[in-house]
Amino acid sequence: MHYKILFVFIIAIVGGFFYLHNINPSEVEFVLYKEFRYTVPVTYLVIGGFVIGIVLTIINAVFSDLRRFFKDMKVRKDRKRREASEADYAAGVSAFYSGDYKKARRNFTKVLDYNPIDLDIYMRLSECQVAEGEAQEAIKILEKGLLRIPQSMELMIEAARLSGEAGDYSRTENLLTEILRIDSDNLFALKRIRDYRAYEKDWLGAIDFQRQLVACLKKDDRKGELKGEEERLSGLLYEHAAVLLEAERYEDAAGVVKDILKANERFIPAHMLLGEAYHRRDDVAGATRLWKKGYETTGDPTFFLKIEELYMARSEPDAALEEYKNAVSASPRDVDLSLLLARFYLRLEMVDEAIEELQRIKNDIEDSFYLELLLGEAHLKREQGIISAKSFRDALGLDHDNGMGLMPAFECASCGRAFKGWEPRCPRCRTWASLKMTRARGVSRKAQGERYPEVSAGRSNVARAAGGTS
């Protein structure tokens, strides 16, 4: 049918040509160059232009069809490759979670051949290498990915993390520096570089990065993280001040500590260190005044342990006792301070005074192990002498505190671990200013971390120490 139509169309064109040629005998003369002339009938021009147009249209249609054909062929080929890639990816994930890391790597590598800038595949391949214990190979894969995707934060952060875990701090720092060059507010990089500086005890460097981190958190209004990071900044400044103090740069140390207290007046380690700076200069009155001010500001009675040791080292127990009594008189409802006073009475063998003080506050405390411990010590000293008191402490598994009396326990408000002495930073979870005096069960001999034995388990031992039966 198409051929018939085409034949009729051609006959019509030819017929039309002869018809127009007969009724339009005129010609058109073209002057191409000086004497060179060319004469053409008008009908030839009309029909020729028409035929050329048809030919060009056909050629364009042929090329369009060819282009469409090759495009469709490419699409079909890409679809097959994509489907194969998706199948390889699914097989790789399945193999990874089943523990067949070599098979997972083979499948992921095939996916990478299909799409060499697939960020997720580089991460997956690095995970396979890490799972096989090949951290260095994992880092190399991530670096290969960075050549393809130069400013990928995900790849740089993961490479920095793995390099740090592998102990390659130079590479880690280079990666973190590059991250900060691209994004100066990147919290991960700021925290890691700060930690490396702190690990190297480069406190000034750590402080600089911590200040930048705090500024970023303030700018983003991330109040949940801000408080903890401000506390960490105070801790880093404290470490710097402690170094200055050890170098006998007392004025510089005091200046840093005062800056800490301007920002956070309740930061107990700073109050402790400021008093220590005065103590190192033999300014006993100044140290005592600052530690008392620390107590008034924070309400933490631990400062009086420092005052106690200061005066005991100078063989002035009466001065320490006077400070305790004045403080308890000013704050009679501070049970912890009263407990420390009672403990100090026992240290000075003032047994009756200790019992009187403990009885005064007993009704204000519910189930206080420490109060009962001090009462038990006091009654044993009064009734059966120092030897029985020593046996009592031994029965409960308590240290003798090097003659300092029964020290209270200090519990970390962050991790809940108890320790046998105050520290500016929790030895376990490394949280600053988190150790608080506790009246609950404390700690015994095991590496500043073991709890006191249960009372039920210790009663028979206590009775035996007192001369009774279990």
C-alpha positions as CSV (number, residue, x, y, z in Angstrom):
1,M,0.0,0.0,0.0
2,H,2.8,2.4,0.9
3,Y,4.5,1.7,-2.4
4,K,1.3,2.5,-4.3
5,I,1.0,5.8,-2.5
6,L,4.6,6.6,-3.2
7,F,4.2,5.7,-6.9
8,V,1.1,7.9,-7.2
9,F,3.0,10.7,-5.4
10,I,5.9,10.4,-7.9
11,I,3.6,10.4,-10.9
12,A,1.9,13.5,-9.5
13,I,5.2,15.3,-9.2
14,V,6.3,14.3,-12.7
15,G,2.9,15.3,-14.1
16,G,3.0,18.6,-12.3
17,F,6.5,19.2,-13.6
18,F,5.5,18.8,-17.2
19,Y,2.3,20.9,-16.7
20,L,4.2,23.8,-15.1
21,H,7.0,23.5,-17.7
22,N,4.5,23.9,-20.6
23,I,2.6,26.8,-19.2
24,N,5.8,28.5,-17.8
25,P,8.3,28.4,-20.7
26,S,10.3,31.4,-19.3
27,E,13.8,30.9,-18.2
28,V,16.1,32.4,-15.6
29,E,19.6,33.4,-16.4
30,F,22.3,33.1,-13.7
31,V,25.5,35.1,-14.1
32,L,28.1,33.1,-12.1
33,Y,31.3,34.8,-13.2
34,K,31.8,37.5,-15.9
35,E,31.3,35.7,-19.2
36,F,30.0,32.5,-17.5
37,R,26.2,32.4,-17.6
38,Y,23.8,29.7,-16.9
39,T,20.2,29.6,-18.1
40,V,17.7,27.4,-16.2
41,P,13.9,27.1,-16.8
42,V,11.8,28.3,-13.9
43,T,10.1,25.0,-13.5
44,Y,13.5,23.3,-13.0
45,L,14.2,25.6,-10.0
46,V,10.8,24.9,-8.4
47,I,10.9,21.2,-8.8
48,G,14.6,20.9,-8.0
49,G,14.1,22.8,-4.7
50,F,11.2,20.6,-3.9
51,V,13.1,17.4,-4.5
52,I,16.2,18.6,-2.6
53,G,13.9,19.4,0.4
54,I,12.4,15.9,0.3
55,V,15.9,14.3,0.1
56,L,17.1,16.3,3.1
57,T,14.0,15.4,5.1
58,I,14.6,11.7,4.3
59,I,18.3,12.0,5.3
60,N,17.4,13.7,8.6
61,A,14.8,11.0,9.3
62,V,17.3,8.3,8.7
63,F,19.9,9.9,11.0
64,S,17.2,10.5,13.7
65,D,16.3,6.9,13.5
66,L,19.9,5.8,13.7
67,R,20.5,8.1,16.7
68,R,17.4,6.8,18.5
69,F,18.5,3.2,17.8
70,F,21.9,3.6,19.3
71,K,20.5,5.6,22.2
72,D,18.0,2.9,22.9
73,M,20.7,0.3,22.6
74,K,22.9,2.2,25.1
75,V,20.0,2.6,27.5
76,R,19.3,-1.2,27.3
77,K,23.0,-1.9,27.9
78,D,23.1,0.5,30.9
79,R,20.0,-1.0,32.3
80,K,21.5,-4.4,32.2
81,R,24.7,-3.2,33.8
82,R,22.8,-1.4,36.4
83,E,20.7,-4.4,37.2
84,A,23.8,-6.5,37.3
85,S,25.4,-3.9,39.6
86,E,22.4,-3.9,41.9
87,A,22.5,-7.7,42.0
88,D,26.2,-7.5,42.9
89,Y,25.6,-4.9,45.6
90,A,22.8,-7.0,47.1
91,A,25.1,-10.1,47.0
92,G,27.9,-8.1,48.5
93,V,25.8,-6.9,51.4
94,S,24.5,-10.4,52.0
95,A,28.0,-11.8,52.0
96,F,29.3,-9.1,54.3
97,Y,26.6,-9.8,57.0
98,S,27.2,-13.5,56.7
99,G,30.9,-13.0,57.3
100,D,32.2,-13.9,53.8
101,Y,34.2,-10.7,53.4
102,K,36.2,-11.9,50.4
103,K,33.1,-12.6,48.4
104,A,31.7,-9.2,49.6
105,R,34.8,-7.4,48.3
106,R,34.6,-9.1,44.9
107,N,30.9,-8.1,44.5
108,F,31.5,-4.5,45.7
109,T,34.5,-4.2,43.3
110,K,32.3,-5.2,40.4
111,V,29.8,-2.4,41.5
112,L,32.7,0.0,41.6
113,D,33.6,-0.9,38.0
114,Y,30.1,0.2,37.0
115,N,30.2,3.4,39.0
116,P,33.7,4.5,40.1
117,I,32.4,7.5,42.1
118,D,30.0,5.5,44.3
119,L,30.8,6.8,47.8
120,D,28.9,4.0,49.5
121,I,30.9,1.3,47.8
122,Y,34.2,2.8,49.0
123,M,32.8,2.8,52.5
124,R,31.6,-0.8,52.2
125,L,35.0,-2.0,50.9
126,S,36.8,-0.3,53.7
127,E,34.4,-2.0,56.2
128,C,35.3,-5.4,54.6
129,Q,39.0,-4.7,55.1
130,V,38.5,-3.6,58.7
131,A,36.5,-6.7,59.4
132,E,39.4,-8.8,58.1
133,G,41.8,-6.9,60.3
134,E,43.4,-5.0,57.4
135,A,43.0,-1.4,58.6
136,Q,45.8,-0.1,56.4
137,E,44.2,-1.6,53.3
138,A,40.9,0.0,54.4
139,I,42.6,3.4,54.5
140,K,44.1,2.9,51.1
141,I,40.7,2.1,49.7
142,L,39.3,5.3,51.2
143,E,42.2,7.3,49.8
144,K,41.6,5.8,46.4
145,G,38.0,7.0,46.8
146,L,39.3,10.5,47.6
147,L,41.1,10.6,44.3
148,R,37.8,10.1,42.6
149,I,35.7,12.2,45.0
150,P,38.3,14.7,46.3
151,Q,36.2,16.6,48.8
152,S,34.1,13.8,50.2
153,M,33.7,14.6,53.9
154,E,32.5,11.0,54.6
155,L,35.6,9.4,53.1
156,M,37.9,11.9,54.9
157,I,36.3,11.5,58.3
158,E,36.3,7.7,58.0
159,A,40.0,7.7,56.8
160,A,40.9,9.9,59.7
161,R,39.1,7.7,62.2
162,L,40.8,4.5,61.0
163,S,44.2,6.2,60.8
164,G,43.8,7.3,64.4
165,E,42.8,3.8,65.5
166,A,45.8,2.4,63.7
167,G,48.1,4.9,65.5
168,D,49.0,6.8,62.3
169,Y,48.6,10.2,63.9
170,S,50.5,12.1,61.2
171,R,48.1,10.9,58.5
172,T,45.2,11.5,60.8
173,E,46.2,15.0,61.5
174,N,46.7,15.7,57.8
175,L,43.2,14.4,57.0
176,L,41.7,16.4,59.9
177,T,43.4,19.6,58.8
178,E,42.1,19.1,55.2
179,I,38.6,18.6,56.6
180,L,38.9,21.9,58.6
181,R,40.2,23.6,55.5
182,I,37.0,22.6,53.7
183,D,34.7,23.0,56.7
184,S,36.2,25.0,59.5
185,D,33.2,24.2,61.7
186,N,33.4,20.4,61.4
187,L,32.9,19.2,64.9
188,F,34.4,15.7,64.3
189,A,37.7,17.2,63.1
190,L,37.8,19.8,65.9
191,K,37.2,17.2,68.6
192,R,39.8,14.7,67.2
193,I,42.5,17.3,66.8
194,R,41.8,18.6,70.3
195,D,42.1,15.1,71.7
196,Y,45.4,14.6,69.9
197,R,46.8,17.8,71.3
198,A,45.6,16.9,74.8
199,Y,47.2,13.4,74.4
200,E,50.5,15.1,73.5
201,K,49.9,17.4,76.5
202,D,50.0,20.4,74.1
203,W,47.4,22.1,76.3
204,L,47.5,25.5,74.5
205,G,46.9,23.8,71.2
206,A,44.0,21.7,72.7
207,I,42.6,24.9,74.2
208,D,42.6,26.7,70.9
209,F,40.6,23.9,69.1
210,Q,38.3,23.5,72.1
211,R,37.5,27.3,72.0
212,Q,36.7,27.0,68.3
213,L,34.5,24.0,69.0
214,V,32.6,25.9,71.8
215,A,32.1,28.8,69.4
216,C,30.6,26.5,66.8
217,L,28.2,25.0,69.3
218,K,27.1,28.4,70.4
219,K,26.6,29.5,66.8
220,D,24.5,26.4,66.0
221,D,22.6,26.8,69.4
222,R,23.4,23.2,70.4
223,K,22.8,23.7,74.1
224,G,22.7,20.0,74.8
225,E,26.4,19.6,73.9
226,L,27.5,23.1,74.9
227,K,27.6,22.6,78.6
228,G,29.8,19.6,78.5
229,E,32.2,21.2,76.1
230,E,32.4,24.3,78.1
231,E,33.3,22.1,81.1
232,R,35.9,20.4,79.0
233,L,37.4,23.8,78.1
234,S,37.6,24.6,81.8
235,G,39.4,21.3,82.3
236,L,42.0,21.9,79.6
237,L,42.6,25.4,81.0
238,Y,43.1,23.7,84.4
239,E,45.7,21.3,82.9
240,H,47.6,24.3,81.5
241,A,47.4,26.1,84.8
242,A,48.7,23.0,86.6
243,V,51.7,22.9,84.3
244,L,52.4,26.5,85.0
245,L,52.1,25.8,88.7
246,E,54.6,23.0,88.5
247,A,57.0,25.3,86.7
248,E,56.6,27.7,89.7
249,R,55.0,30.3,87.5
250,Y,52.5,31.1,90.2
251,E,51.2,34.4,88.9
252,D,50.6,32.9,85.4
253,A,48.8,29.9,86.9
254,A,46.6,32.0,89.1
255,G,45.7,34.2,86.1
256,V,44.6,31.2,84.0
257,V,42.6,29.8,87.0
258,K,40.9,33.2,87.5
259,D,39.9,33.1,83.8
260,I,38.3,29.7,84.4
261,L,36.3,30.9,87.3
262,K,35.1,34.0,85.4
263,A,33.5,31.6,82.9
264,N,32.5,28.9,85.4
265,E,32.6,29.9,89.1
266,R,31.4,26.4,90.2
267,F,34.4,24.6,88.6
268,I,35.8,23.0,91.8
269,P,39.2,22.0,90.4
270,A,40.0,25.6,89.6
271,H,39.2,26.7,93.2
272,M,41.4,23.8,94.4
273,L,44.3,24.8,92.2
274,L,44.1,28.5,93.0
275,G,44.4,27.8,96.7
276,E,47.3,25.4,95.9
277,A,49.1,28.3,94.1
278,Y,48.9,30.4,97.2
279,H,50.0,27.4,99.3
280,R,53.0,26.9,97.1
281,R,54.0,30.5,97.9
282,D,53.7,29.7,101.6
283,D,50.6,32.0,101.8
284,V,48.7,29.7,104.2
285,A,46.1,32.4,105.0
286,G,45.5,33.1,101.4
287,A,45.1,29.4,100.5
288,T,42.7,28.8,103.4
289,R,40.7,31.9,102.4
290,L,40.4,30.7,98.8
291,W,39.4,27.2,99.7
292,K,36.8,28.5,102.1
293,K,35.5,30.7,99.3
294,G,35.4,27.7,97.0
295,Y,33.2,26.0,99.6
296,E,30.9,29.0,99.9
297,T,30.6,29.2,96.1
298,T,30.1,25.5,95.3
299,G,28.8,24.0,98.6
300,D,31.3,21.2,98.3
301,P,32.9,20.3,101.6
302,T,35.9,18.6,100.0
303,F,37.7,22.0,100.3
304,F,38.0,21.4,104.1
305,L,40.0,18.2,103.4
306,K,42.5,20.4,101.7
307,I,42.5,22.9,104.6
308,E,42.8,20.0,107.1
309,E,45.9,18.6,105.3
310,L,47.4,22.0,105.0
311,Y,47.3,22.6,108.8
312,M,48.2,19.0,109.7
313,A,51.3,19.2,107.5
314,R,52.2,22.3,109.6
315,S,51.5,20.5,112.8
316,E,48.6,22.9,113.6
317,P,45.6,20.6,114.2
318,D,43.9,23.3,116.4
319,A,43.8,25.7,113.4
320,A,42.2,23.0,111.2
321,L,39.7,22.2,113.9
322,E,38.8,25.8,114.3
323,E,38.2,26.1,110.6
324,Y,35.9,23.1,110.7
325,K,34.0,24.3,113.7
326,N,33.5,27.7,112.3
327,A,32.2,26.3,109.0
328,V,29.8,23.9,110.8
329,S,28.6,26.7,113.0
330,A,27.8,28.8,109.9
331,S,26.2,25.9,108.0
332,P,24.8,23.5,110.7
333,R,22.5,21.8,108.1
334,D,25.5,20.8,105.9
335,V,25.5,17.1,106.9
336,D,28.6,16.2,104.8
337,L,30.6,19.0,106.4
338,S,29.6,17.7,109.8
339,L,30.6,14.2,108.9
340,L,34.1,15.5,107.9
341,L,34.3,17.3,111.3
342,A,33.3,14.1,113.1
343,R,35.9,12.2,111.1
344,F,38.6,14.8,112.0
345,Y,37.6,14.5,115.7
346,L,38.3,10.7,115.4
347,R,41.6,11.5,113.7
348,L,42.6,13.6,116.7
349,E,41.3,10.8,119.1
350,M,38.5,13.2,120.3
351,V,36.1,10.3,120.5
352,D,33.3,11.9,122.6
353,E,33.2,15.0,120.5
354,A,33.0,12.8,117.3
355,I,30.1,10.8,118.8
356,E,28.3,14.0,119.9
357,E,28.6,15.5,116.4
358,L,27.4,12.3,114.7
359,Q,24.4,11.9,117.1
360,R,23.5,15.5,116.3
361,I,23.1,14.9,112.6
362,K,22.0,11.3,112.7
363,N,18.3,12.1,112.3
364,D,19.0,14.3,109.3
365,I,20.4,11.3,107.3
366,E,18.7,8.2,106.1
367,D,20.7,5.0,105.8
368,S,24.1,6.6,105.7
369,F,26.8,4.0,105.6
370,Y,29.5,6.5,106.2
371,L,27.8,7.9,109.3
372,E,27.4,4.4,110.7
373,L,31.0,3.6,109.8
374,L,32.2,6.6,111.8
375,L,29.9,5.8,114.7
376,G,31.1,2.3,114.8
377,E,34.7,3.5,114.7
378,A,34.0,6.0,117.5
379,H,32.3,3.4,119.8
380,L,35.0,0.9,119.3
381,K,37.7,3.4,120.1
382,R,35.9,4.5,123.2
383,E,34.9,1.0,124.5
384,Q,37.6,-1.3,123.2
385,G,40.5,0.9,122.3
386,I,42.5,1.6,119.1
387,I,43.4,-2.1,118.5
388,S,39.7,-3.1,118.1
389,A,39.1,-0.1,115.9
390,K,41.9,-1.2,113.7
391,S,40.4,-4.7,113.6
392,F,37.0,-3.2,112.8
393,R,38.5,-1.4,109.7
394,D,40.3,-4.6,108.7
395,A,37.1,-6.6,108.9
396,L,35.3,-4.2,106.6
397,G,38.3,-4.3,104.2
398,L,39.0,-0.6,104.7
399,D,42.3,1.2,104.3
400,H,43.9,3.0,107.2
401,D,44.3,6.1,105.1
402,N,47.9,6.6,106.2
403,G,46.8,8.0,109.5
404,M,44.3,10.4,108.0
405,G,41.3,8.7,109.6
406,L,38.4,7.2,107.7
407,M,38.2,9.1,104.4
408,P,34.8,9.4,102.8
409,A,34.2,7.9,99.4
410,F,33.8,10.1,96.3
411,E,31.4,9.0,93.5
412,C,31.5,10.2,89.9
413,A,28.3,11.9,88.9
414,S,28.8,10.8,85.3
415,C,29.8,7.0,85.5
416,G,28.7,6.2,89.1
417,R,32.1,4.7,90.0
418,A,33.3,5.3,93.6
419,F,36.9,6.3,94.5
420,K,38.8,6.7,97.8
421,G,39.9,10.3,97.2
422,W,39.0,13.4,95.4
423,E,40.4,14.0,91.9
424,P,39.8,16.9,89.5
425,R,38.8,14.4,86.9
426,C,37.2,11.0,87.1
427,P,40.0,8.4,86.6
428,R,37.6,6.1,84.8
429,C,35.3,8.1,82.4
430,R,37.6,11.2,82.4
431,T,34.8,13.7,83.1
432,W,35.9,16.9,84.7
433,A,34.7,18.0,88.2
434,S,32.4,15.0,88.6
435,L,33.6,13.5,91.9
436,K,31.4,14.3,94.8
437,M,31.5,13.1,98.4
438,T,29.0,10.3,99.0
439,R,27.6,9.0,102.2
440,A,26.8,5.7,100.6
441,R,29.0,2.6,100.5
442,G,32.5,3.7,99.5
443,V,35.6,2.0,98.2
444,S,38.2,-0.4,99.5
445,R,41.7,-1.4,98.5
446,K,41.2,-2.4,94.8
447,A,42.7,0.3,92.5
448,Q,40.3,3.1,93.6
449,G,37.3,1.4,92.2
450,E,36.1,-1.5,94.3
451,R,33.1,-1.0,96.5
452,Y,32.9,-1.7,100.2
453,P,31.8,-5.2,101.0
454,E,28.1,-5.6,101.6
455,V,27.1,-5.0,105.2
456,S,25.3,-8.4,105.4
457,A,28.6,-10.1,104.4
458,G,30.6,-8.0,106.9
459,R,28.5,-8.2,110.0
460,S,30.1,-11.5,111.2
461,N,33.5,-10.0,110.7
462,V,32.7,-6.9,112.6
463,A,31.3,-8.9,115.5
464,R,34.4,-11.0,115.5
465,A,36.6,-7.9,115.5
466,A,34.7,-6.6,118.5
467,G,35.2,-9.8,120.4
468,G,31.7,-11.3,119.8
469,T,30.4,-14.2,117.8
470,S,29.1,-14.4,114.3
